[in-house]
Amino acid sequence: MSPSDITKAASSTVDALKGTPILLVMVLLNCAFLGVAAYYLRVQQQTAFHLVDKLFDRCLPDHKG
């Protein structure tokens, strides 16, 4: 799927929803919410990874050989 196909799909979706602007606003808000949720979950995943990594560094014996 090329970027031009995505642009065409988004354009046709917006054109179809122009008749009901409240529905268009709801779709845009849902997209924004998904973006914010994905960013938040990514940050939480990184925080948990660093916490577990720090826990392993402090609790497991060092096996450098």
Order of alpha helices (4+ residues) and beta strands (2+ residues): alpha-alpha
